[in-house]
Amino acid sequence: MKVLVSQLKVIGHDPFIADHSLLTPLHFAAGCNMDEAVRYLVSQGADISAMDYHGSTPLHIACVNGSDNAVMSLIRMGAKIDSKTFLGWTPMDLASALQRFSTVKKLILLGSPLASWQGRERSLQEFLLMSPRSKQ
């Protein structure tokens, strides 16, 4: 990751640019639990609050995938533990709805408000159907 970021900077390219879904390299690293890459990207200026087209931050993506190490690092580096997607989902809402129990436990220990997803106007299924991965 370090070599890639430095080479992109050398040739004048933005190593933090988002794709067509507004996902950044930090979103991908967080979702894949690439903790060292997450920490490095943030240290080099990646936007820890960047939102994809759902309003999901890298922390939301890490929680969806149960990427516990990335969750811990993102929160310690300043990610908002109570941030909401455009549909009002917090990282805790997503982790609990998807039964990522170890992630839920870590979020509770780090001070997250409890999940509030039950009874939402838009369901988790609807959220997932709108995701870029489901359209491929």
MIMARDO-251595 format. One line per field, with one value per residue: residue number from 1; x, y, z of N, C-alpha, C, CB in turn. Coordinates in pm, 1 decimal. Glycine has a CB too. Example, Ala and Ser with C-alpha at 12.3 -4.5 7.8 and 13.67 -1.06 7.14 Angstrom:
2
resi <- (1;2)
n.u <- (1319.0;1285.0)
n.v <- (-569.0;-225.0)
n.w <- (780.0;708.0)
ca.u <- (1230.0;1367.0)
ca.v <- (-450.0;-106.0)
ca.w <- (780.0;714.0)
c.u <- (1320.0;1290.0)
c.v <- (-330.0;3.0)
c.w <- (780.0;787.0)
cb.u <- (1130.8;1408.4)
cb.v <- (-447.3;-59.8)
cb.w <- (904.6;572.5)
This chain:
136
resi <- (1;2;3;4;5;6;7;8;9;10;11;12;13;14;15;16;17;18;19;20;21;22;23;24;25;26;27;28;29;30;31;32;33;34;35;36;37;38;39;40;41;42;43;44;45;46;47;48;49;50;51;52;53;54;55;56;57;58;59;60;61;62;63;64;65;66;67;68;69;70;71;72;73;74;75;76;77;78;79;80;81;82;83;84;85;86;87;88;89;90;91;92;93;94;95;96;97;98;99;100;101;102;103;104;105;106;107;108;109;110;111;112;113;114;115;116;117;118;119;120;121;122;123;124;125;126;127;128;129;130;131;132;133;134;135;136)
n.u <- (82.4;192.2;390.7;235.0;71.0;269.0;388.8;175.6;138.8;383.7;361.6;164.2;-103.8;-412.3;-416.6;-635.0;-874.1;-1218.8;-1427.6;-1681.1;-1897.0;-1848.8;-1682.1;-1385.3;-1026.9;-985.7;-1237.9;-1242.3;-1015.8;-1094.1;-1326.3;-1215.4;-1075.7;-813.6;-612.1;-356.2;-324.6;-546.7;-472.2;-239.6;-336.7;-505.6;-314.2;-180.2;-353.2;-608.3;-962.0;-1134.9;-1401.7;-1524.6;-1794.2;-1983.3;-2213.0;-2436.3;-2406.8;-2245.0;-1969.5;-1615.2;-1614.8;-1878.7;-1872.4;-1674.2;-1807.7;-2028.4;-1897.6;-1784.9;-1527.4;-1331.7;-1074.6;-1020.8;-1241.6;-1184.6;-943.2;-1028.2;-1212.8;-1049.0;-887.1;-1050.3;-1295.9;-1645.4;-1846.0;-2117.7;-2212.3;-2434.6;-2588.8;-2737.3;-2989.0;-3022.2;-2886.1;-2670.3;-2325.4;-2347.2;-2613.7;-2600.1;-2405.6;-2533.5;-2777.0;-2682.3;-2580.2;-2315.1;-2159.4;-1916.2;-1822.7;-2028.9;-1993.7;-1740.8;-1803.2;-1982.9;-1811.7;-1650.5;-1814.4;-2044.4;-2378.7;-2670.6;-2820.2;-3071.0;-3230.0;-3462.1;-3791.8;-3760.5;-3838.5;-3722.1;-3595.5;-3327.2;-3283.1;-3365.5;-3171.8;-2940.4;-3002.1;-2975.4;-2706.6;-2382.3;-2255.6;-2460.0;-2562.5;-2398.8)
n.v <- (-118.6;122.5;168.4;186.5;413.9;611.4;604.6;678.5;941.5;1052.1;1050.8;1231.2;1164.0;1132.6;942.4;884.5;896.1;852.9;580.1;501.7;455.2;615.5;504.8;488.8;416.6;381.1;295.0;41.0;-84.4;-82.5;-242.0;-485.3;-549.4;-463.6;-362.9;-237.9;-104.1;66.8;232.9;345.7;477.8;673.4;814.5;930.7;1112.6;1033.2;1068.3;1015.9;1035.7;1008.9;960.5;709.7;654.0;585.1;710.6;585.6;554.7;470.6;338.9;239.9;53.0;-121.9;-223.5;-353.5;-565.3;-694.1;-630.1;-618.6;-527.7;-310.2;-152.2;-84.2;62.3;273.5;410.6;484.0;660.4;869.6;839.1;894.7;743.7;737.6;811.4;856.8;688.0;788.0;685.1;678.4;487.3;374.0;277.3;81.7;-1.1;-134.6;-337.0;-482.8;-560.4;-726.9;-926.7;-924.1;-1005.1;-986.8;-744.8;-575.4;-597.9;-476.7;-217.8;-137.9;-140.4;69.5;282.7;320.2;421.0;218.6;-13.3;94.7;6.3;-145.7;-141.4;57.5;274.7;214.0;-94.9;-320.6;-505.9;-364.3;-164.1;-318.2;-420.8;-196.8;-161.4;-135.5;-383.7;-571.4;-524.4;-623.6)
n.w <- (0.0;82.4;-110.7;-343.2;-290.4;-263.3;-519.1;-684.1;-596.8;-678.0;-959.0;-987.7;-940.6;-764.2;-482.8;-332.7;-460.1;-541.9;-662.0;-914.7;-748.5;-541.4;-358.2;-172.7;-162.8;110.7;202.9;80.2;197.1;465.9;457.3;391.5;612.5;633.6;829.7;871.1;627.6;642.8;858.7;751.0;516.7;632.1;778.2;571.3;472.2;381.9;367.2;647.8;689.9;446.8;220.8;54.0;-222.1;-77.3;153.7;327.0;540.7;568.3;816.6;838.7;629.0;721.8;945.6;827.8;707.4;921.0;998.8;1232.7;1332.8;1167.4;1231.7;1499.4;1465.2;1294.7;1457.8;1671.9;1535.1;1488.3;1351.1;1327.3;1554.4;1566.6;1318.5;1038.5;762.7;448.1;474.8;740.4;893.3;1143.9;1220.3;1423.3;1390.2;1142.2;1191.2;1396.9;1276.2;1079.5;1226.3;1322.3;1563.8;1714.8;1625.3;1708.5;1986.0;2016.1;1928.3;2128.2;2351.0;2277.8;2308.0;2148.7;2065.3;2127.7;1891.6;1661.0;1457.7;1418.9;1294.4;1110.2;835.3;591.7;510.2;612.0;411.4;184.7;185.8;135.2;-116.9;-271.1;-282.3;-441.8;-482.9;-505.8;-752.7;-940.5)
ca.u <- (0.0;279.7;454.8;131.5;34.2;380.6;406.7;66.4;169.0;498.2;318.4;62.4;-240.5;-469.7;-431.7;-755.2;-988.5;-1330.3;-1474.4;-1813.7;-1991.0;-1791.7;-1601.0;-1245.0;-938.9;-1006.8;-1356.8;-1205.2;-925.6;-1174.5;-1415.0;-1134.7;-1006.6;-671.8;-589.7;-234.2;-354.9;-638.1;-393.9;-149.4;-413.8;-547.6;-194.5;-138.0;-452.3;-738.3;-1075.0;-1195.0;-1546.6;-1571.7;-1920.1;-2016.5;-2341.2;-2538.6;-2371.5;-2165.1;-1829.8;-1535.7;-1657.3;-1999.0;-1831.3;-1604.9;-1909.0;-2105.4;-1815.6;-1730.8;-1382.7;-1313.6;-951.2;-1040.1;-1337.2;-1111.5;-849.8;-1101.9;-1269.5;-935.7;-831.4;-1144.5;-1421.7;-1763.4;-1907.3;-2263.2;-2244.7;-2550.9;-2599.7;-2848.5;-3113.4;-3025.8;-2823.3;-2541.7;-2243.8;-2405.2;-2734.4;-2561.0;-2339.3;-2630.6;-2873.4;-2613.8;-2534.7;-2168.9;-2160.9;-1789.6;-1818.0;-2123.3;-1928.9;-1636.1;-1868.3;-2035.1;-1696.5;-1596.8;-1910.4;-2149.8;-2519.3;-2726.3;-2884.6;-3208.1;-3275.1;-3591.9;-3905.7;-3726.5;-3919.0;-3649.1;-3539.3;-3190.0;-3284.7;-3371.7;-3039.2;-2846.1;-3037.6;-2929.8;-2560.1;-2317.3;-2220.0;-2577.0;-2597.9;-2299.4)
ca.v <- (0.0;239.5;189.2;230.0;552.1;702.0;610.6;759.3;1081.0;1092.6;1077.7;1335.2;1112.4;1133.0;803.4;870.9;925.1;758.5;516.5;544.9;443.8;704.8;428.1;526.2;307.5;358.5;209.8;-95.4;-137.6;-104.4;-355.4;-607.8;-560.0;-438.8;-265.0;-160.3;-15.3;168.0;329.2;416.0;569.6;787.5;893.2;1001.3;1213.7;982.0;1125.5;912.6;1057.0;1002.2;886.7;655.6;709.2;555.2;784.6;497.7;589.6;348.3;268.2;163.4;-61.7;-216.3;-288.8;-444.5;-683.1;-751.6;-604.8;-566.6;-451.1;-183.0;-76.6;-29.4;164.9;389.7;485.8;544.8;768.0;980.8;814.7;917.8;615.4;749.8;867.9;792.9;684.5;870.7;623.3;688.8;371.9;395.2;156.1;-17.7;-55.0;-230.1;-452.7;-564.7;-618.6;-833.2;-1021.5;-920.1;-993.7;-937.8;-602.3;-509.5;-592.4;-374.3;-87.3;-107.5;-108.6;198.0;387.7;339.3;407.1;89.6;-17.2;146.2;-23.0;-212.4;-55.0;165.1;282.3;138.0;-213.4;-358.4;-572.1;-258.4;-101.5;-408.1;-431.4;-75.8;-154.6;-164.6;-525.5;-651.6;-494.6;-682.6)
ca.w <- (0.0;92.5;-240.6;-436.9;-259.5;-293.9;-664.2;-739.3;-565.8;-760.3;-1096.3;-987.4;-928.9;-629.8;-437.4;-250.3;-545.9;-529.2;-784.9;-959.5;-636.4;-441.2;-264.0;-176.1;-117.9;253.9;214.1;44.9;300.0;587.3;433.3;384.3;741.0;610.2;936.0;846.2;515.0;694.7;937.1;661.2;432.4;714.4;810.9;450.2;435.9;336.9;440.8;732.2;685.5;308.3;205.6;-76.6;-266.2;24.4;274.5;413.1;562.2;584.1;937.9;803.9;546.8;811.2;1030.0;742.5;679.2;1043.7;997.3;1368.4;1351.3;1098.3;1312.8;1614.7;1418.7;1243.9;1570.4;1744.2;1453.6;1480.0;1279.7;1410.7;1588.1;1550.9;1187.6;976.8;617.4;400.6;521.6;885.6;956.3;1210.3;1214.7;1514.6;1326.9;1038.4;1252.7;1471.0;1182.5;1005.9;1328.3;1337.9;1709.0;1769.1;1591.6;1800.3;2117.0;2010.4;1919.9;2262.0;2436.2;2234.9;2340.1;2049.6;2106.8;2088.1;1760.6;1655.2;1322.3;1410.1;1266.4;1016.8;714.3;490.2;575.8;580.1;281.0;84.6;185.2;69.7;-258.2;-337.6;-276.7;-569.7;-495.6;-544.3;-891.4;-1031.7)
c.u <- (86.8;343.3;353.5;95.7;146.7;402.3;296.2;89.9;280.8;453.0;200.2;-81.5;-286.0;-491.5;-558.7;-884.0;-1094.0;-1366.4;-1615.2;-1920.5;-1951.3;-1718.4;-1454.3;-1157.5;-955.5;-1130.8;-1319.2;-1115.6;-1002.9;-1263.9;-1342.8;-1053.0;-855.0;-628.0;-466.1;-256.3;-447.5;-558.9;-300.6;-225.2;-458.1;-427.4;-145.8;-243.1;-584.6;-848.0;-1147.8;-1348.2;-1603.6;-1696.5;-1934.7;-2156.3;-2459.5;-2519.5;-2292.9;-2021.0;-1747.8;-1574.0;-1783.8;-1960.9;-1760.1;-1705.6;-1993.8;-2029.4;-1757.9;-1579.9;-1341.1;-1187.0;-962.8;-1137.5;-1265.1;-1019.3;-922.3;-1156.6;-1157.5;-875.4;-931.8;-1271.4;-1538.6;-1838.2;-2059.3;-2302.8;-2358.6;-2540.6;-2716.2;-2984.1;-3122.0;-2961.9;-2689.6;-2455.8;-2299.1;-2530.7;-2697.5;-2497.0;-2439.9;-2731.0;-2812.6;-2552.4;-2382.7;-2141.5;-2029.1;-1773.4;-1909.8;-2059.1;-1821.9;-1696.9;-1924.4;-1921.3;-1636.6;-1698.1;-2021.2;-2288.5;-2571.9;-2800.6;-3029.1;-3273.2;-3413.1;-3703.0;-3874.7;-3817.2;-3854.1;-3575.6;-3393.4;-3184.9;-3285.9;-3236.2;-2940.5;-2875.6;-2989.0;-2777.4;-2500.3;-2287.4;-2337.2;-2614.8;-2502.6;-2342.6)
c.v <- (125.0;272.1;243.8;376.7;646.8;713.9;692.8;907.8;1133.7;1128.2;1174.7;1287.7;1114.1;988.9;779.5;892.3;814.0;697.5;566.0;536.8;533.1;630.0;466.1;405.5;278.1;273.7;63.6;-158.7;-169.7;-227.5;-488.2;-630.8;-547.6;-326.7;-178.1;-60.4;97.8;275.9;411.2;518.8;693.4;876.3;975.1;1100.5;1164.3;1037.3;1014.9;920.8;1051.7;915.2;833.3;705.6;668.8;641.8;700.2;545.9;460.3;269.3;186.3;36.7;-166.6;-292.3;-387.3;-575.1;-748.6;-738.0;-538.1;-483.9;-313.9;-93.8;-8.2;84.8;290.6;475.5;554.2;661.7;880.2;959.4;833.2;786.9;617.7;812.5;788.7;795.5;774.6;814.6;620.3;573.4;410.9;269.3;45.1;-81.4;-164.2;-354.9;-542.4;-631.3;-734.7;-938.1;-1035.5;-897.9;-943.6;-788.7;-523.5;-492.9;-483.2;-234.5;-44.9;-65.8;27.9;312.4;412.4;335.1;271.4;100.7;31.0;114.3;-84.5;-110.2;60.1;159.9;202.4;24.1;-235.7;-424.0;-467.6;-188.9;-187.7;-423.3;-310.3;-69.8;-190.6;-312.4;-609.0;-630.6;-559.1;-817.8)
c.w <- (0.0;-41.8;-341.5;-414.5;-298.0;-444.9;-730.5;-714.2;-655.1;-902.2;-1102.8;-981.6;-783.0;-583.6;-355.9;-330.3;-534.4;-665.2;-819.1;-849.9;-519.4;-330.3;-283.1;-141.6;31.7;278.7;188.1;151.0;427.6;571.4;428.7;510.9;725.7;704.1;911.5;732.7;559.3;768.7;847.9;576.1;510.4;747.5;691.8;398.9;382.1;427.1;516.7;731.8;544.2;300.0;64.2;-114.7;-177.7;147.8;372.4;419.3;565.9;709.9;912.1;727.0;631.8;897.7;950.8;723.1;804.0;1052.7;1128.0;1388.5;1285.9;1176.1;1428.6;1571.3;1372.3;1358.1;1649.6;1668.0;1427.2;1401.3;1376.3;1431.0;1568.6;1417.2;1123.9;824.9;577.0;442.5;674.1;960.7;1018.6;1191.4;1304.7;1454.7;1226.8;1097.4;1324.5;1377.3;1105.1;1098.2;1331.9;1485.9;1768.1;1740.1;1683.2;1937.6;2119.9;2005.8;2055.7;2354.0;2402.6;2250.5;2240.7;2113.3;2058.9;1955.8;1768.7;1521.2;1313.1;1387.4;1173.6;894.5;600.8;559.6;537.7;442.8;169.0;72.3;108.2;-78.8;-337.1;-346.3;-411.8;-590.0;-543.4;-689.8;-991.5;-1079.7)
cb.u <- (-93.8;388.5;516.8;6.3;0.4;510.0;409.4;-68.0;207.7;603.9;281.2;78.8;-249.6;-603.5;-311.9;-750.0;-942.8;-1453.6;-1473.1;-1856.8;-1999.7;-1900.4;-1621.9;-1217.7;-792.6;-1019.2;-1466.9;-1135.3;-812.3;-1260.9;-1488.9;-1041.6;-1040.9;-643.7;-576.1;-116.1;-419.2;-743.9;-312.4;-76.2;-536.3;-615.9;-82.6;-106.2;-395.0;-740.4;-1172.6;-1142.4;-1580.5;-1461.1;-2039.9;-2009.8;-2368.2;-2534.3;-2495.5;-2170.2;-1811.7;-1387.4;-1681.7;-2096.6;-1739.4;-1503.1;-1999.2;-2135.5;-1703.9;-1768.8;-1342.8;-1312.5;-830.8;-1092.0;-1449.2;-1029.3;-763.8;-1216.8;-1352.0;-827.7;-782.3;-1077.4;-1423.9;-1856.3;-1874.0;-2320.6;-2120.1;-2680.0;-2619.9;-2842.9;-3125.3;-3164.7;-2803.7;-2561.4;-2100.3;-2438.9;-2814.2;-2465.1;-2231.0;-2705.1;-2923.9;-2506.0;-2597.4;-2102.0;-2194.5;-1670.8;-1857.2;-2255.5;-1866.7;-1545.6;-1980.3;-2110.2;-1589.5;-1551.7;-1839.6;-2139.3;-2607.4;-2819.8;-2879.6;-3209.3;-3179.3;-3619.5;-3959.2;-3578.7;-3938.6;-3549.2;-3621.1;-3133.0;-3407.6;-3481.4;-2988.9;-2848.7;-3188.8;-2982.3;-2504.9;-2189.8;-2169.7;-2695.7;-2600.1;-2164.2)
cb.v <- (-0.2;216.0;57.1;142.4;567.3;652.7;469.2;716.6;1095.7;979.9;947.7;1416.7;969.1;1212.9;763.7;969.5;941.3;828.9;362.1;461.4;299.1;790.1;274.4;642.7;342.5;492.0;256.0;-97.3;-37.0;20.4;-335.6;-601.9;-692.5;-401.9;-336.3;-254.1;-94.4;103.8;256.3;316.0;497.9;738.5;801.2;900.9;1300.9;826.0;1199.2;925.1;1189.8;947.0;976.2;498.9;665.8;406.4;837.1;352.2;672.2;383.4;368.1;250.2;-15.7;-141.3;-184.3;-379.2;-645.4;-896.5;-516.0;-679.8;-527.6;-207.0;-169.2;-140.4;110.3;344.0;392.0;440.5;712.3;1092.6;671.3;1024.3;578.1;832.5;867.9;861.8;537.7;883.4;481.5;701.3;258.9;428.0;188.3;47.2;57.5;-164.7;-406.2;-478.9;-512.2;-773.7;-1157.0;-806.2;-1126.4;-1017.1;-579.5;-590.9;-728.9;-396.5;-90.3;-229.4;-216.7;188.8;510.4;233.3;524.7;36.1;-158.7;297.6;-112.9;-294.0;-1.5;155.4;428.8;229.4;-336.8;-453.2;-666.1;-156.2;-78.5;-544.0;-446.6;46.4;-248.5;-86.7;-579.4;-617.9;-345.1;-693.8)
cb.w <- (120.1;197.6;-292.5;-422.8;-110.2;-225.9;-723.2;-678.8;-418.2;-764.7;-1165.0;-1105.7;-986.0;-626.8;-354.8;-135.2;-692.8;-468.2;-770.5;-1077.3;-589.8;-381.1;-283.9;-78.9;-147.8;327.9;114.5;-90.2;330.4;618.6;305.9;264.2;807.9;459.9;1068.9;812.4;399.1;788.4;1044.7;571.1;374.3;845.0;859.2;341.7;337.8;337.3;344.4;875.4;747.8;215.2;240.6;-76.5;-407.3;63.7;341.4;362.4;694.4;588.9;1052.5;719.9;431.6;901.3;1094.9;605.6;587.5;1053.7;875.7;1464.2;1293.3;954.7;1366.2;1684.5;1305.5;1153.0;1663.3;1770.7;1322.2;1423.8;1217.2;1347.0;1732.3;1664.7;1095.2;1021.8;564.7;249.2;466.6;928.8;854.1;1363.0;1254.6;1649.9;1256.5;940.2;1351.3;1574.1;1085.2;917.9;1304.1;1248.4;1768.8;1710.3;1444.4;1812.0;2152.2;1888.3;1815.0;2321.0;2422.2;2090.4;2358.1;1940.9;2049.3;2196.4;1703.1;1679.2;1257.8;1537.9;1392.6;974.0;672.4;410.9;540.2;687.4;269.0;120.4;329.2;136.7;-273.7;-264.8;-167.3;-580.4;-362.7;-455.5;-912.9;-964.4)
